[in-house]
Amino acid sequence: MRVLLVEDERKLSAAICRLLEKERITADPVYNGNDGLDWALGSEYDAIILDVMLPGMDGFSVLRELRRNKVATPVLILTAKAALEDRLTGLDSGADYYLPKPFESAELISCLHAITRRGTQAPVMRLAYGDIALEQKDGKLKNTESGAEVKLGAKEFQLMELFLRNPAQILTKETMQDRVWGLESDAEYNNLEVYVSFLRKKLGFIGSRMKIRATRGVGYALEEEP
């Protein structure tokens, strides 16, 4: 599952990202309403977690603009504005659920699964390309031809999910760094190279024809070996 997280409190955003990562849910964090709207309109997500009190454009305005543009992605409103009037405004604007702060981690995950089940499209639980498939439910990479499988770590899973959502496309190092380690991460690029190396070994372990090709100075692409 891939979600967009629009939350301007960066410590809370980072904590939510860590929580989602443990559930093998990939989160793209942004920190203001304008970026939230742009990302939601420009990418496909299984769900959006949206704060209300945001810089640039408030969450209610973002939500109304999304629905005006026929974006039906399930939206979970997450905010300190817990008054009945605010909750009604959120629901009337097109929210699927309204979760006031503070909240329990288990409740957030439960609500997220609930709104994606109710969505117009089921969340992506299995991604496949060539002879491999990535299973959301158990975090395993499988060879669909031989049945061989291997468990992936959290970062490995996020990287492979990114590759499988963009098969045969060169992903820049900057894009991969942002999507997996976060826009504000100070992680070194050699971290990316290490995890790509891990994935290559695991592709080899399950006997896959898929290869991660490096384009010097640019990035990586998941391709099928002839």
VOPAGU-2260 file (C-alpha; in pm, 1 decimal, decimal comma):
REM VOPAGU-2260
SITE   aa  ch    i         X         Y         Z
SITE  MET   A    0       0,0       0,0       0,0
SITE  ARG   A    1     121,0     350,4     -78,0
SITE  VAL   A    2     -11,9     657,5     101,5
SITE  LEU   A    3      40,8    1032,0      82,9
SITE  LEU   A    4      98,7    1191,7     424,1
SITE  VAL   A    5      24,3    1564,9     440,6
SITE  GLU   A    6     133,6    1678,8     787,4
SITE  ASP   A    7     330,1    1994,7     870,7
SITE  GLU   A    8     452,6    1880,2    1214,2
SITE  ARG   A    9     773,4    1715,0    1099,2
SITE  LYS   A   10     838,9    1510,3    1413,1
SITE  LEU   A   11     486,4    1370,7    1400,5
SITE  SER   A   12     519,4    1310,0    1026,9
SITE  ALA   A   13     842,2    1115,8    1081,9
SITE  ALA   A   14     679,3     912,0    1361,4
SITE  ILE   A   15     381,5     824,9    1139,7
SITE  CYS   A   16     616,0     724,9     856,3
SITE  ARG   A   17     801,0     488,8    1091,4
SITE  LEU   A   18     470,8     342,9    1210,0
SITE  LEU   A   19     351,4     285,5     854,3
SITE  GLU   A   20     684,9     135,5     752,4
SITE  LYS   A   21     646,2    -131,6    1021,6
SITE  GLU   A   22     315,9    -223,6     854,2
SITE  ARG   A   23     489,0    -233,3     513,8
SITE  ILE   A   24     299,9      75,5     402,6
SITE  THR   A   25     500,0     320,0     193,4
SITE  ALA   A   26     441,7     685,8     282,2
SITE  ASP   A   27     532,7     994,8      82,2
SITE  PRO   A   28     552,8    1283,0     334,1
SITE  VAL   A   29     485,2    1644,6     234,9
SITE  TYR   A   30     454,8    1938,1     469,6
SITE  ASN   A   31     209,7    2193,0     327,5
SITE  GLY   A   32    -126,8    2198,4     155,6
SITE  ASN   A   33      -1,9    2313,6    -183,8
SITE  ASP   A   34     246,0    2026,8    -213,4
SITE  GLY   A   35     -17,6    1787,0     -82,7
SITE  LEU   A   36    -256,2    1887,9    -359,1
SITE  ASP   A   37      12,5    1865,8    -628,8
SITE  TRP   A   38     128,4    1520,7    -518,2
SITE  ALA   A   39    -225,9    1388,8    -482,7
SITE  LEU   A   40    -318,7    1510,3    -831,2
SITE  GLY   A   41       5,1    1390,3    -989,9
SITE  SER   A   42      43,7    1039,8    -843,3
SITE  GLU   A   43    -168,1     736,3    -763,6
SITE  TYR   A   44    -216,8     652,8    -395,2
SITE  ASP   A   45    -416,8     393,5    -208,5
SITE  ALA   A   46    -500,7     651,5      58,9
SITE  ILE   A   47    -422,5    1005,5     177,3
SITE  ILE   A   48    -363,8    1105,5     540,1
SITE  LEU   A   49    -443,8    1475,4     557,9
SITE  ASP   A   50    -396,1    1728,8     836,4
SITE  VAL   A   51    -630,1    2030,8     845,5
SITE  MET   A   52    -414,4    2313,1     980,8
SITE  LEU   A   53    -152,0    2335,1     705,8
SITE  PRO   A   54      65,3    2612,3     562,2
SITE  GLY   A   55     -33,7    2742,2     219,2
SITE  MET   A   56    -367,9    2567,9     181,3
SITE  ASP   A   57    -570,1    2415,6     464,7
SITE  GLY   A   58    -668,6    2050,4     454,7
SITE  PHE   A   59   -1037,0    2114,2     392,8
SITE  SER   A   60    -951,9    2322,0      83,6
SITE  VAL   A   61    -712,6    2051,1     -38,8
SITE  LEU   A   62    -983,1    1788,3       5,4
SITE  ARG   A   63   -1250,7    1992,8    -172,7
SITE  GLU   A   64   -1012,5    2056,7    -463,2
SITE  LEU   A   65    -931,7    1686,4    -491,3
SITE  ARG   A   66   -1298,8    1589,9    -502,8
SITE  ARG   A   67   -1367,6    1870,6    -753,7
SITE  ASN   A   68   -1100,3    1711,3    -974,6
SITE  LYS   A   69   -1271,1    1370,8    -942,7
SITE  VAL   A   70    -991,7    1221,8    -730,1
SITE  ALA   A   71   -1167,6     942,7    -541,2
SITE  THR   A   72    -868,6     830,4    -331,2
SITE  PRO   A   73    -982,4     756,1      27,6
SITE  VAL   A   74    -887,4    1039,6     265,4
SITE  LEU   A   75    -825,9    1010,2     638,1
SITE  ILE   A   76    -845,1    1349,1     811,5
SITE  LEU   A   77    -596,7    1360,2    1099,6
SITE  THR   A   78    -613,7    1678,6    1306,6
SITE  ALA   A   79    -633,2    1846,2    1645,4
SITE  LYS   A   80    -955,9    2020,8    1535,3
SITE  ALA   A   81   -1194,1    1773,5    1697,6
SITE  ALA   A   82   -1507,9    1985,9    1741,5
SITE  LEU   A   83   -1827,7    1847,4    1591,6
SITE  GLU   A   84   -1848,4    2138,2    1345,6
SITE  ASP   A   85   -1497,7    2062,6    1218,5
SITE  ARG   A   86   -1573,0    1692,7    1182,3
SITE  LEU   A   87   -1887,4    1767,5     985,2
SITE  THR   A   88   -1695,0    2007,5     762,0
SITE  GLY   A   89   -1439,2    1736,9     690,6
SITE  LEU   A   90   -1696,9    1473,1     610,3
SITE  ASP   A   91   -1901,5    1714,6     398,2
SITE  SER   A   92   -1583,8    1803,8     206,5
SITE  GLY   A   93   -1540,8    1440,4     107,5
SITE  ALA   A   94   -1335,5    1279,1     384,6
SITE  ASP   A   95   -1376,2     905,7     442,8
SITE  TYR   A   96   -1283,3     918,9     810,2
SITE  TYR   A   97   -1200,0    1182,0    1071,1
SITE  LEU   A   98    -943,9    1087,8    1337,4
SITE  PRO   A   99    -870,9    1355,4    1600,9
SITE  LYS   A  100    -529,2    1399,8    1764,1
SITE  PRO   A  101    -397,6    1256,1    1986,1
SITE  PHE   A  102    -458,9     907,9    1852,1
SITE  GLU   A  103    -346,5     552,6    1917,9
SITE  SER   A  104    -115,9     395,1    1660,7
SITE  ALA   A  105    -336,1      88,2    1626,5
SITE  GLU   A  106    -639,0     306,3    1563,8
SITE  LEU   A  107    -464,7     492,6    1280,3
SITE  ILE   A  108    -365,7     167,4    1109,6
SITE  SER   A  109    -714,0      22,1    1158,1
SITE  CYS   A  110    -879,4     332,9    1012,4
SITE  LEU   A  111    -640,9     330,6     718,0
SITE  HIS   A  112    -722,0     -30,0     634,2
SITE  ALA   A  113   -1093,8      39,6     677,1
SITE  ILE   A  114   -1107,1     330,9     430,9
SITE  THR   A  115    -900,7     147,5     170,3
SITE  ARG   A  116   -1134,8    -150,9     190,0
SITE  ARG   A  117   -1427,5      85,7     130,2
SITE  GLY   A  118   -1252,5     262,5    -158,8
SITE  THR   A  119   -1361,4     237,0    -519,2
SITE  GLN   A  120   -1050,0      29,8    -588,9
SITE  ALA   A  121    -894,4    -226,5    -361,4
SITE  PRO   A  122    -548,3    -135,4    -233,0
SITE  VAL   A  123    -263,5    -295,8    -421,9
SITE  MET   A  124    -167,4    -605,7    -222,1
SITE  ARG   A  125      48,6    -769,6    -490,2
SITE  LEU   A  126     283,2    -613,5    -742,8
SITE  ALA   A  127     435,5    -823,1   -1019,8
SITE  TYR   A  128     666,8    -783,1   -1317,2
SITE  GLY   A  129     847,7   -1043,8   -1522,4
SITE  ASP   A  130     897,1   -1352,3   -1307,6
SITE  ILE   A  131     872,3   -1183,3    -966,6
SITE  ALA   A  132     591,1   -1074,1    -737,1
SITE  LEU   A  133     595,9    -870,6    -417,1
SITE  GLU   A  134     337,0    -969,0    -158,1
SITE  GLN   A  135     214,1    -690,9      71,9
SITE  LYS   A  136      71,4    -929,8     330,5
SITE  ASP   A  137     391,6   -1117,7     413,3
SITE  GLY   A  138     670,2    -891,9     284,0
SITE  LYS   A  139     813,4   -1161,9      60,0
SITE  LEU   A  140     961,9   -1143,4    -288,4
SITE  LYS   A  141     861,6   -1448,7    -491,0
SITE  ASN   A  142     968,9   -1610,5    -814,2
SITE  THR   A  143     632,5   -1678,7    -978,6
SITE  GLU   A  144     779,1   -1950,6   -1201,2
SITE  SER   A  145     978,7   -2158,6    -952,2
SITE  GLY   A  146     794,5   -2070,0    -632,4
SITE  ALA   A  147    1118,0   -1966,1    -459,6
SITE  GLU   A  148    1074,3   -1680,3    -213,8
SITE  VAL   A  149    1271,7   -1461,1      20,9
SITE  LYS   A  150    1180,9   -1225,7     304,0
SITE  LEU   A  151    1260,5    -856,7     251,6
SITE  GLY   A  152    1352,4    -603,9     516,2
SITE  ALA   A  153    1151,7    -282,3     542,7
SITE  LYS   A  154    1381,2     -67,4     324,8
SITE  GLU   A  155    1431,4    -351,3      77,0
SITE  PHE   A  156    1054,4    -386,7      50,6
SITE  GLN   A  157    1006,2     -13,9     -12,5
SITE  LEU   A  158    1275,7      -8,0    -280,7
SITE  MET   A  159    1136,8    -314,9    -457,6
SITE  GLU   A  160     785,8    -170,7    -441,9
SITE  LEU   A  161     917,1     147,3    -605,2
SITE  PHE   A  162    1086,1     -56,8    -880,1
SITE  LEU   A  163     773,1    -264,2    -944,4
SITE  ARG   A  164     554,4      45,4    -966,7
SITE  ASN   A  165     793,7     179,8   -1230,9
SITE  PRO   A  166     915,0    -126,2   -1425,2
SITE  ALA   A  167    1186,4     -78,7   -1687,8
SITE  GLN   A  168    1213,0     290,1   -1600,5
SITE  ILE   A  169    1526,5     459,3   -1476,0
SITE  LEU   A  170    1464,8     596,3   -1127,5
SITE  THR   A  171    1702,5     871,0   -1024,6
SITE  LYS   A  172    1897,4     834,8    -702,1
SITE  GLU   A  173    1729,6    1150,8    -574,1
SITE  THR   A  174    1381,2    1008,3    -635,0
SITE  MET   A  175    1467,3     680,3    -465,8
SITE  GLN   A  176    1627,1     858,7    -172,6
SITE  ASP   A  177    1320,6    1080,6    -124,5
SITE  ARG   A  178    1064,4     800,9    -156,4
SITE  VAL   A  179    1237,4     555,6      77,2
SITE  TRP   A  180    1431,9     767,5     324,3
SITE  GLY   A  181    1215,8    1081,3     313,5
SITE  LEU   A  182    1246,0    1429,6     169,7
SITE  GLU   A  183    1432,1    1558,4     474,2
SITE  SER   A  184    1657,5    1258,6     524,4
SITE  ASP   A  185    2031,2    1311,9     558,5
SITE  ALA   A  186    2103,3     950,6     461,2
SITE  GLU   A  187    2408,1     909,0     239,1
SITE  TYR   A  188    2374,4     781,9    -115,9
SITE  ASN   A  189    2590,6     481,6     -26,2
SITE  ASN   A  190    2294,9     363,6     187,0
SITE  LEU   A  191    2097,0     337,0    -135,9
SITE  GLU   A  192    2377,8     146,9    -304,6
SITE  VAL   A  193    2395,8     -96,8     -12,7
SITE  TYR   A  194    2023,1    -172,8     -27,8
SITE  VAL   A  195    2029,4    -209,0    -405,2
SITE  SER   A  196    2309,5    -461,4    -353,3
SITE  PHE   A  197    2092,6    -648,3    -101,6
SITE  LEU   A  198    1806,3    -664,7    -352,7
SITE  ARG   A  199    2034,4    -789,6    -629,0
SITE  LYS   A  200    2150,6   -1073,3    -405,5
SITE  LYS   A  201    1793,9   -1166,8    -315,7
SITE  LEU   A  202    1688,2   -1163,5    -681,4
SITE  GLY   A  203    1974,9   -1401,9    -743,9
SITE  PHE   A  204    1877,0   -1614,3    -442,6
SITE  ILE   A  205    1529,2   -1682,5    -585,5
SITE  GLY   A  206    1670,0   -1738,9    -934,7
SITE  SER   A  207    1493,0   -1446,1   -1100,6
SITE  ARG   A  208    1567,8   -1319,6   -1449,5
SITE  MET   A  209    1505,7    -965,5   -1325,2
SITE  LYS   A  210    1810,4    -743,7   -1286,7
SITE  ILE   A  211    1864,7    -400,7   -1133,3
SITE  ARG   A  212    2066,3    -210,1   -1390,8
SITE  ALA   A  213    2268,8      94,7   -1291,7
SITE  THR   A  214    2300,6     396,1   -1519,3
SITE  ARG   A  215    2617,6     570,6   -1409,4
SITE  GLY   A  216    2553,1     906,5   -1247,4
SITE  VAL   A  217    2175,0     878,0   -1290,9
SITE  GLY   A  218    2005,8     591,9   -1108,9
SITE  TYR   A  219    1869,0     239,0   -1139,3
SITE  ALA   A  220    1609,7      43,3   -1336,3
SITE  LEU   A  221    1449,1    -297,6   -1284,7
SITE  GLU   A  222    1468,4    -484,8   -1614,1
SITE  GLU   A  223    1414,2    -837,6   -1740,9
SITE  GLU   A  224    1725,9   -1010,1   -1864,8
SITE  PRO   A  225    1676,6   -1154,3   -2214,8
